[in-house]
């Protein structure tokens, strides 16, 4: 039998770098950029700084140099080497809160990949807030011991007041105009991080700027204790073994969120415990009883301050900024729990406008990180494919993504994202998560269907109006000729037939003063509360109206009209009416007639 040896985590990933996403040169390049940008975003957000991130990729012989620079708070000199040169160092693994990094592997794995493929060290320049000089260090990783090796270090002047710059020379392949590309990753990152500004310079020297669409910092996620619902047997046994609580009652109240005196007593009663038991002495059967008691007790969901959702408004704003759709809608669901881990789902849909695609564009995100690979093996994709999108106005072949000019966005935020692997590219099919995604997608789907139905009705109505507007004047003219009557105005007749709100302006002049009369007729089927405005030049006299402005006064009326009701609005003017038609606020423009 060969001798058994212990290996370090760095040595393991040295031989299994594909597990971390370094499967081929193109994907490796994206992964290095991704890990560095994620670190920059986390650092800026934790310091309350609006992120300004610069990314440059340049060709160096057969290799690529990746530079990522941020305006974050910088890193203390004594922490730099281990933060970049030791896997699993500084991990947020034991914290229950939403964060981009979970395992403490990402950026140090990029350092490891660089030294494996080019033999070059990672170069880190960092300047903490208040420091006069920046600290520059060249780092390798000793894979046998999983420890950093500092090749050289020193201080230097740096143009930024604070921040961090990382530089890697790696074996890679740069691709353009593909779903899996650095450009696409940065574009999608900007969609779910609207507070960030990202500048990208590609190997050809082309500059792309993803501007921030919000100056509002996202709410910081706070660390919380585990939630009783969904906690697993082994996890609970481990918590009981290492708790500092002296009684079971104290353990429940101190080690869990949403458990106060009343809930603790209810759990103890259902599990048939007094509460004075020593938690360290509970056996497996006792723990099973506690688990069953947890399941039967109604608890508030975990507090959302452990999560940092993007929010419906910012999601819609980002999609409008990036895709210019004609319709957009977003939903943020309430937090839920799986296996004791809080999570929430956000979905959004954008349709039409400048979106031109055969199959719907699916954007997948986990804790604000784009998931570019393994779309077919991701639970988020499976949920989308499992919904009958024909019910919501999109075409679809069974068990495939729907067809149509649309973008579907799914964001999963959790204290523990259930990735299928350490490469963090796809989500495992957790039933609780999939159910929430399905409900959220059905919410946005219903809104899309409402919009498409309304749009269809408006288009049918518009076609009907065009036909009537073409035929009715001819009929009216012919009838007037036969009856030897003066020609009639058909606009009001069309408005009545179509069910519009009709506005007419009549101007007569006497003694140098213009008498202006607006006739507002409500031919719709509902009561209308509107505001009518006129902008003029010169002197104005009006009753029951508000006049504002000096040289160019604006006259406004607040008007309430029942169906089939009409009102006359009058004013005297020594000057000119500046707006071509009366301005009507408080009503969809599609319901207005009278040369609008």
N, C-alpha and C positions, 0 to 999 in steps of 0.2 A: 504493500500500500504506500502510495506517495505521501510525502510529508505535507500535512495541512498547514496553511499559512493564512494569517490575517492580512487583508488588503484594506487600503484606505478608500474613502469614497471618491477621492480624486483619481486614484489608480483605476477604480472600477469604471468611471466615466471616460477615462483616457482610452479604454478599450471598447467602450460602448457609447460613443458620442452620438450615435443615431438616436438613442433614447431621448436625448435632449433637443432633437430637431435638426441635428447636423448630418442629415442623410445624404445630401448632394451639395455641390458648390453653390447653386442658385439659392437653395433654401438656407444654407449656412449663412450667406450674406444677409438675408432678411432677418434671420434669428439674431445675429450680432447687433444689427441696428435696433431690432425690437427690444432686446434686453437693455441696451443703453438708454433708449428713449423712455422705456417704462421706468427705469431708475430716476431719470431726470424729472419726469412728471410727478413721481412719488415725493421726491425731495422738495420740489417747489411747492407742492400742495401742503405738505407737512409744515413748511415754513411760512405759509400764507402768501406766497409770491406768485403772481401771474406768470406762467411759464413762457419763456422765450427760448426756443430750442433751435439750434442750428445743426444740420446734418450734411456732411459732404462725403461723397464716395469718389475716389480717384484711382486710376490705373497706375500700378507700380510694377513695370515688367509684366510678369504673368500673374501677379497678385493684385489685390485691391487694398487700399488704405481706407478705413472707415473712421471718420471723426464725428463725434457727437458732443456738442457743447451746450451748456445750459446756464441760466442766471440764478440757479438755486443757492442755498445757504452755504455751500461748500462743505468740506469734510475735515474734521480735526486731523492733524498730521499723524498722531499716534494710532488712528483707526484706519488709515488709508490702505496699508499693506494687507491687513486681514480682510477688509471689506472686499478687496478685489482679488486677493490671492489665496483665499481659503474657502472651499465649498462648505455650505451650511453654516457660515458665520454670519451673525447679525440677523438670523432668520426671524420672521414674524410667526413661526410655526405654532407657538404656544398661545398666541393672542387670538381672541375671537373677535375679529373685526374685518371689514372688507379692505383688501389691499391688492395691488397688482401682483406683487411677489408673495409667494407662500412658503417656499422651501429654502430660500437663501442660496440658490444654485446659479441663477441666471447669469449675472454679470461675471462671476468668477469662471463659469463655464465658457464664456466668450474669451476670457484670458487664456484658458486652457486650450481652446480650439486654435487660437492664434499661434501659440507656441508649438502645437502639434503639427500644423500645416506649413508654417513658414520659419519656425524657430526664432521668431521675433518676440520681444517682450511687449506687454501692454504699456502704454505711456499715459500716465494720469497727471493732470495739472488741476489743482484745486486751491481755491482761495476762500476761506471762511469769512463771514461777515465781520468787518472791523479789522481784518488783517492787512498789513502793509504790503506783504509780498505773497506770491503764490508758491505753493509747494509742488515740485515736479519730481516724479518717481517712475522708474522703469521696473516692471514686476514680471517675474516668472512664478510658476507654481511647482513646488517639490511634490510630485504626485505620490511618492512613496510615503510621505508623512502628512500630506494635505496641508502644507504650510507655505507661506509666501517666501519667495527669494527676491530680495531687493538688489537689483543689479547696480543701480546708481540713483542718487537723489540729490536735491538741492533746492535753493530758493531762486525765484526770478520775478521780474516785473511782469505784470499781466494787465491787459487793457480793461478787463471787466472788474467792477468793484467787488464782486463775489460770484462764485459759480464753480462749475466743474467741467473739465474737458477730458474725454477718454479717446484714445487712439489705438486702433488695432490694425496690423497688417496680416491679411488672411488669404488663404486660397478660396476663391469664390467665383461666381459667375453672375454678371449683371444682366437682367432681362427687362425689357420694356413692353408696355402695352399688353400686359397679361394680368389676370386676376391675382396671381401670386407674384407680386413684385414689391420692391421697396416703395415705389411711388404709391401703389394701391394701399399698402400698409399705413403709410403716413396720411394719406387721404382719409381712410376710414378712422384712423386715430383722431384726426381733427373733427370728425363728425360727432364722436361721443365725448370729446374733450373740447367743447366750444370756447373754453376760457384760455386755451393754449394757442400760441402763435408758433408755427413750425416753418422753417426755411430749409429747403432741400436743394443741394447742388449735385447733379448727377455726373457720371464720368465724362459726358460730352461738354460739361460746363453750363448746361441749361439750368436756370434757376426757377424754382417753383416755390410760391409762398402760400401757405394755408393760413389765412388770417383768422384771428379769434373773432367769434361772433358774439361773445359775451365777456364783460369785464367783471363778472360775478364769480368769485371763487366757490368751488363746490364745498358743501358742508363736510367737515372732517368726520370720518367714521371713528367712533369711540370703542374701545375694547369692553366687552361685556362678559359675564359668566355664562355657562351653558344653560340652555333651556331644557326643562324636563321632557317635553314632548319629543319623541323620536330618538332619545338617547339610547345607545346600545348597551347590552349587558356587560360586555368586557370593559367598556369605557367607564361605566358606573362602578364596577368592581375596583378598577384602578384608582378612581377618585376617592372611594371609601378607604382604600389602603393607605393613601398618602395625605389625607386631610389632616388639618390641625384642629378640627372641631372635636370637642370632647364628648358630645352627645349627638344622637341621630337628628334630633330636632334642630340643633345648631348647624349641623351639616347641611340640612335641606335649606335653611334660611341663608347661610353664608356662601354656599357653593353654587347656588342656582339663581338665575334671574326670574322674576315674576313669582317668587315664593316668599310670602310673608307669613305672619302668625296664623291667619285663618287657613290659608292654603296648606301650610305645613301640617296643621292639625287634621285637615281633611285627608291628606295623604297618609299620615300615620294611622288614622282610624281605618281607612280602607285596607291598609297593609297589615293591620292588627299589631302595631307596635305602640309602646308607651311614649317613645321619644327620648327616653333616658339611656337607651342602649349605646354601647361603645361602637361607633361606626367601623372601627378597624377589625372588630370581632364578628361582623356579619358574614355568614356563609353564602354560598351560591343560591340556595333556596330562598334565603332572606332577600337577596338582591332581586330575584325573579318577582317576589311579591311587591317590592318597591316599584319595579318596572310596570307591573300590571296596574298598580295604584296610580302611577303617573298617567297612564293611558286613560283612566276613567275620570280624571279630574279636569274640569274646565279651567283653562288658563288663558290669560291675555297673550296675544302674540308677542314675540320678543320686541324690545324697543328698536325703532328704526335708526336710532343714532349710531348703531354699530355698522350700518350700511350707508352708502353714499350714492343714492340714485342720481341719474342725470336730470330727470324731471321732464314732464310732458312738453312744457313750453320750449325748453332748450333743445329737446329732440326735434321738435317741429321746425324751430328756427334753423338748426343745423342742416336738416334735409332740404329746406327751402333754399338756403345759401348754396348748398353743394349741387343740387339737382334741378332747381327751378321747376317744381311740379305745379300742376293746376289744383291739386288737392293733396292735403297732408293731414294726418291725424295720429295722435300718440296716446298710449295708455300706460300708466304706472300702477301695477297691482299692489295690494297691501302685502306686508311681509308674511311669510310662512316659514315652516321648519321642516327640515329633513334630517334624520339622525342627530338631532340636537343642534343642527347648524341653521341659523336664520338665513333666509334668502328672499329676494323679490325679483319679479320679472317686469321688464319694460319692453313694449313693442310699439312699432310705428309703421305706417304705410304711407308712401308717397306715390301719386298716380299722375300720368299724363304730363302736359307741359313739354319740357325739353327732354324728358325721359324717353329714349328710343331704344327698345330692346325687344327681342322675341320672347325669351323666357325671363320671368321676373328675376331681378337682382336681389339676392339674399345676403344681407349683412349680419354676421354673427359676432357677438361681443361677450366677453366674460370679464367682469370687473374693469370695464372700459378698455379692454384689450381686444383688438381685432383678431378673429380666428380665420386665417387665410387658407389653411390646409385641412384635409380630411373632412370636407363638407359632407360627403356621402356617408361617412361613419359617425356623424354627430347627431346627438339626440335632438338638437334644435332643428336640424334639417328634417329629421323623421317626423316631427310634429307638423311642420309646414306641409310636408307631402301627404300626411294623413288627413288633412282637412279638405273637405269638398269645396273648393274655391269657386265652383260654378254657382253655388248659392250666393256668392258675394260679387258676381259680375265678371269673374275672370275665367278664361278657358283653362282646361286642365286634362291631362291624360292621367289615368289612375296611378296613384302612388308616385307621382312626379311633382316637381315644382310647377306652379301654374304658369300660364303664358299671359303676356300683357305688358304694357308700358308702365311698369310699377317697380318700386323698391320696397322690400319688406325688411325691417330691422328688428332684431331681437337682442336684448341686453339682459344677461343674467348677472345679478349682483349677489354675492354671498360671502359669508365669513370663511367658507371652505368650498371652493369650486371643485366639483367632482370631475376632474379631467380624466380622459382615458389613459393618458401617459404623462411622463414628465415633460414632454415636448409642448404640452399645453395647447393643443390645436383642436381638440374636439371634446364634447361633454358626454359623460356617461348617461345612459337612460334611467335616471332616477324617477320613479313614478310621480312623486309629489311635484317635482320640477316640471315634468312634461305636462301634467294636468294644468298647472298654472300658465304655462306657455300657450297651451291650447285655448284656455279661456281668454287670455289677453289677445291672441290673434283673432278669435271670434269677435271680440269687442271692436277691433279696428276694421275687421271685415264687414261688420254690420254698418259701420259708418261709411265705408267705401260704397256699399250697396245703396245706401240712402242717397249718397251723392250722385252715383251713376243713374239711379232712377229719376232723381230730380233733374239731372242734366238731360236725360232722355225725354222727359215731359216738356222741358223748356225747348228742346230742339224740335219736337213735334209741334209745339205751340207756335214756334217761330216759322216753321214751314206753312202752317195754317194761316198765320198772319200775312206771310208773303203772298200766298194765293189770294186771300181776301183783298189785300192792298192792290193787287194787280187787276182783279176782276171788278171789285165794287165801284171804283171811279168810272169805269167804262159803262157799267149798268146805270149809275147815277146820271152820267152825262146824257145817255140815250133817253132815259125816262124824262129828264128835264126838257130835252129837245121836243119830245113827243107831246108833253103837257104844256110846252111853251112857258116854262118856269125858269127863274134864275138858277144858276148852278149852285149846288149845295156843298157844304164842307163835309167830307167823308171821314176825316180823322177821328172825330168824336164817335161816329158810328162804329168804326173799326175798334176803337178803345172799348166801347160798350160790349161788342161781340166777344172780344178777346179777354175782357175782365181786367183792364188796366186802370191805373190812376192817371187821369188825363189833365194836363196843364196847358192852358192857352194864355197868351199875352196879347192885349189889345191896347194900342197907343193912339190917342187923339191929341190935337194941339189947339190951344186957345189962348190968345193974348200972351204969346211967348212962353206959356207953361204947357208942359206935356202932362196929360192925364193918362196914367197907366193903370190898366185893370188886368188882374190875373184871375182867371177862372179855374178853380181846382175841382175836378169831378172824380169821385171815388166809385169806379165801376167794378172794384174787386169785391170779393165775398166776405171780407173781414173789415173790422174797424181799424182805421189807420191813424197813428200818431206821428205826424211829420213836422219838419221844419222847412219853410220856404224862404229863400234868400235872393236878394237882388243887389248888385253892386253898381253904383252910378258915379257920375262926375257932376258936380254942381250942387245946387240947393235942393233939399228934399223935404216934403211935408207928408206925413203919414199918420193915420189914426190906428190905434190898436196894434202898433208895431214897435219894435225896438230898432233905434237908429244908432249906429256906432261908426267911428272913423271921422276924419276931418275933410280933407280935400276930395277923397273918394269914399263917400259914406256907404255902409252896408245896411240894408233894411231887412229885418227878419221877422217872420210870423211863426208862432207855434199854432199848429192846426190839428184839430181832431175831427175826423170825418167817419160817419157810419157808412155802411154800404149804400150805394145809390144816392149819397148826399153830395151837395155842391156848395161851394163857398166862393165869394168874390173878395179879393184883396185889392185895395186901391191905394194909390199915392200920387202926389203931384211932384213934378220934377222940372227944374230949370237947368237943363244940361242933357247928358246922354246916358243911356243904359249900357253898361260895359259888358255884361255877360250875354252871350248869344241867346241862351234859354234860361228861364228861372232855375235856380239851384234847389234841388229837393234832397233833404237828408232824412235818414230813418226809414228808407224803403229800398228794396233791391232794384237796381237800375233796370233789370229785365221786366219789371212791372210798370215802368213809366212809359207814357206816350206823349207826343206833342213835340216832335222833332228832337228827341233826346238821343 
